[in-house]
Amino acid sequence: VSPSRSGTRWHTDPYETSAWNGLLHGRKLWCLLPPSAALPPGVAIGASSTAAAGASLDAPAASEWFRQRLAPQDSPGDTSGTRHDVSPLWIDQRPGDVVFVPRGWWHTTLALDTCVAFTQNMVLPADARATLQALDAEMFQARAAGALRRVLWERHED
């Protein structure tokens, strides 16, 4: 459940996972950029981080980012403030819609109304190796990596 005008800052999903979001009630605005976008507009790598996985990002609050991009002179189709070689994908999610976010895609959301939604991260078979590498890169995720290896071995012995 999320109140009106709440949202998520720009991010990619953790550990090289994909995600889906099913909206039951309300209305949510999404903006997505493909992995080829180095960083979304207005986002920077934190001063003490590198661009590596798990880096700290300095991103404006979702409500502020959307307000700046959707001022009266702009429209969702406007790409002002983004690199000209990468066009954002805008989604106006309504009840019953399911949004799929592929691995590595940047995304931010803004609840236009009070929203009720379900979301789930997942590892697609084609992404399993990348997910394992991401989990292995963090010591405290060794148990999760081991559990994923067991599931993959049981289901995909090849």
C-alpha positions in Angstrom: 0.0 0.0 0.0 1.4 3.4 -0.9 -0.1 6.8 -0.4 -0.7 9.3 -3.1 2.5 11.2 -4.2 4.8 8.5 -2.8 7.1 6.5 -5.0 10.5 5.0 -5.5 13.7 6.8 -6.4 15.6 5.8 -9.5 17.1 2.3 -9.1 17.8 -1.0 -10.7 16.6 -4.2 -8.9 19.1 -6.0 -6.7 21.2 -9.0 -7.6 20.5 -8.8 -11.3 16.9 -9.8 -10.8 13.8 -8.8 -12.8 10.5 -7.8 -11.2 6.8 -7.5 -11.8 4.3 -5.2 -10.2 0.5 -5.9 -10.3 -1.7 -2.9 -9.4 -5.0 -3.7 -7.7 -6.1 -0.2 -6.8 -5.1 3.3 -7.7 -2.9 4.7 -10.4 0.9 4.7 -10.7 3.2 6.5 -13.1 6.5 4.7 -14.1 9.5 5.9 -16.0 12.0 3.3 -17.2 15.4 3.5 -18.9 17.3 0.6 -20.5 20.6 -0.7 -19.1 22.4 1.2 -21.8 21.6 4.5 -19.9 24.6 5.0 -17.7 22.6 6.9 -15.1 19.1 8.4 -15.2 18.8 12.2 -15.4 19.4 13.8 -12.0 21.1 10.7 -10.5 24.7 10.5 -9.4 27.0 8.0 -7.8 27.4 8.7 -4.1 30.6 10.5 -3.2 32.1 7.5 -1.4 31.0 4.9 -3.9 32.0 3.6 -7.3 29.7 2.6 -10.2 30.0 -1.1 -9.1 27.0 -3.1 -8.1 25.6 -2.0 -4.8 26.9 1.5 -5.2 25.2 4.3 -3.2 23.2 6.5 -5.5 22.2 10.1 -5.0 18.8 10.3 -6.5 16.0 12.9 -5.9 12.8 11.8 -4.3 10.4 10.4 -6.8 7.8 13.2 -6.2 10.5 15.8 -6.9 11.9 14.1 -10.0 8.4 13.7 -11.5 7.5 17.3 -10.6 10.6 18.6 -12.4 10.0 16.4 -15.5 6.2 16.9 -15.8 5.9 20.6 -15.3 3.1 22.2 -17.3 5.4 22.9 -20.3 6.4 19.2 -20.4 4.5 16.0 -21.1 5.4 12.3 -20.4 6.6 12.0 -24.0 9.1 14.8 -23.4 12.7 13.6 -23.0 14.1 16.9 -21.7 16.7 16.2 -19.1 17.6 12.8 -20.5 20.4 11.9 -22.9 19.3 12.2 -26.5 20.5 8.7 -27.4 18.3 7.0 -24.8 14.5 7.6 -24.7 12.6 6.8 -21.5 9.6 4.5 -21.5 6.6 6.0 -19.7 3.9 3.7 -18.3 0.6 4.9 -16.8 -0.3 1.8 -14.7 -4.0 1.3 -13.8 -5.8 -1.4 -11.8 -5.4 -4.8 -13.4 -2.2 -3.8 -15.2 1.0 -5.7 -14.6 4.4 -4.0 -15.3 7.4 -6.2 -16.0 10.8 -4.7 -15.3 13.7 -6.6 -17.0 17.0 -7.1 -15.3 19.2 -4.0 -15.3 16.5 -1.5 -16.3 16.4 1.7 -14.4 13.0 2.7 -13.0 11.2 5.2 -10.8 7.6 5.3 -9.8 5.0 7.8 -8.5 1.7 6.9 -7.0 -0.9 9.2 -8.5 -3.6 7.9 -6.0 -3.5 5.7 -3.0 -2.2 2.4 -4.5 -2.5 -1.3 -3.6 -0.1 -3.5 -5.5 1.8 -6.7 -5.3 5.4 -6.9 -6.5 7.9 -9.7 -6.8 11.5 -10.0 -7.8 12.5 -13.0 -9.7 15.5 -14.7 -11.3 14.9 -15.7 -14.9 16.8 -18.8 -16.2 18.8 -16.6 -18.6 19.9 -14.4 -15.7 20.8 -17.1 -13.1 24.5 -16.9 -13.7 24.6 -13.1 -13.3 22.4 -13.3 -10.2 24.8 -15.9 -8.6 27.8 -13.7 -9.4 26.0 -10.7 -7.8 25.2 -12.7 -4.7 28.7 -14.2 -4.5 30.1 -10.7 -4.6 28.6 -9.9 -1.2 29.7 -12.2 1.7 26.5 -11.9 3.7 24.6 -13.4 0.7 26.5 -16.7 0.5 23.5 -18.6 2.0 21.2 -17.1 -0.7 23.6 -18.0 -3.4 23.9 -21.6 -2.1 20.1 -22.0 -2.0 19.8 -20.6 -5.5 22.5 -23.0 -6.8 20.5 -26.0 -5.2 17.3 -24.9 -6.9 19.0 -24.4 -10.2 20.7 -27.8 -9.9 17.4 -29.6 -9.1 15.5 -27.9 -12.0 18.2 -27.4 -14.6 20.8 -30.2 -14.4 22.3 -29.1 -17.7 
